[in-house]
Amino acid sequence: MNTKTFNAAVAKIMDPISVGPGKHNYKWEVYTSSGPLSVTVHTDKSRVFSVFCRFDNAKLASRATDCNPFSGKWNIHTWDAEGALDLLKFRMEGWCRERVCAI
């Protein structure tokens, strides 16, 4: 899978559940039980597939996730595109406050 196809697959997951652009120039924002989560993708051509995720309230989110307790970053970096997409789907299914989307 190339970067363009990967980013399109991430958009297919995120577009239905996003409430709009996230902070820090991130493409999407979703509401979670641990506060807003901003999500974006790496746009450079690379052999590493990345999804960058960052909670607004790092302290609150770190109680429920393994995100960085200081920055709120909860990124996905892997060589396996399908693995990254599966992990993103798993995270969104578990953290979306509203279950209105078919992930």
C-alpha positions, 0 to 999 in steps of 0.5 A: 500500500502506498502513502496516498492509498493509506491516507485515503483509508484513514480519511474513510475511517475519520471523516464520518466521526470527525467534528471538524479540524483538530488543533495543532493543524491536525486534519480531524477532531473527535470527541472521546470520553477523555476529551477532544482527540486531534488526528492527522496523517503523514503526507510525505512519501515514506515507508513508515505509515503514521497516524498522529493522535493528540489528546487536548487533556493529556493528564486526563487521557493518560489515565485511560490510555498509554498516551504521553502524559505530558503531551497527550500524543498517542501516535501510531507508527508502523511498517504495516499499513493494514496493522496501522488501520486496524489499530486506528479502527480499534481506537476509534471504536473504543473512544468515539463518544457517539456510535453513529458511524460504521467503522 
